[in-house]
């Protein structure tokens, strides 16, 4: 690959973004590990470009679309990092890292269709460009390519990929259907996050252990770390969704809220609304002016001649409500919850030996909850 290609230069920047910089690593062993991870990311990036190539002209363009839009490569970074507990960045580790990231990439195409998101990684979402059918089929192609890569690593890799994919789909299904009447909405939401986000991050961490030949005793704590840091990662995304800085997040503030996607700040607000009048009033305004109307509500709006105010509130009105939720205790509680999950993720690392890897994983968890985009 041409070293001047912008994708090829991304490794060191990614390491710095995740706290894995020279500043963090003081010893020679630390710095050697940081260099190995940077070099591994360069290999993964080159492999991603190669693996999303398709002979079909339409598929070739659509599959490369979100890859070329960027991304932090959190999952392959984690695979390369946990692999340092074994033989390091082997060919099998790189292949697994590529498969995990391609799986994640495929899920983004599907998520944007289901959430009706207009933008992803600072560019128009794939379904906005080509329509829902092409976006869905592109995601399917990427899942197929990821499965091919994992199949090359043997039966255990196939099982890991299948189990993870099953959890991804179940998480999306449970999010779509919503909690049952007897379910606690917040507990249901956390389970969805564990399946949709935690499972793939855990698989990334586990892959580094398995395919580097590391001590099998490290596998369970690493999986727990990945699950918990994955939940923390998504909870921070819930907070970032309300960010007033779209140039950093690549999204309009409150994108999820405007699309009707349930997030923890909204669930916490609903919980507070049971006993707090101001929270109840804010929640009512969000339901009326921000969340998309349900079909039954559309009929009610037509009957009462309030359709215009219910369905198309002014941009200023919606922006103000999003800003109010951003500063509300419900969002502060979400941020605290994210930090709690990150703290528990770090605690799960106790059985690992002290050293560069444990230090870096700890910093990884801290950076996840400190990020702004």
Order of alpha helices (4+ residues) and beta strands (2+ residues): alpha-alpha-alpha-alpha-alpha-beta-beta-alpha-alpha-alpha-alpha-alpha-alpha-alpha-alpha-alpha-alpha-alpha-alpha-alpha-alpha-alpha
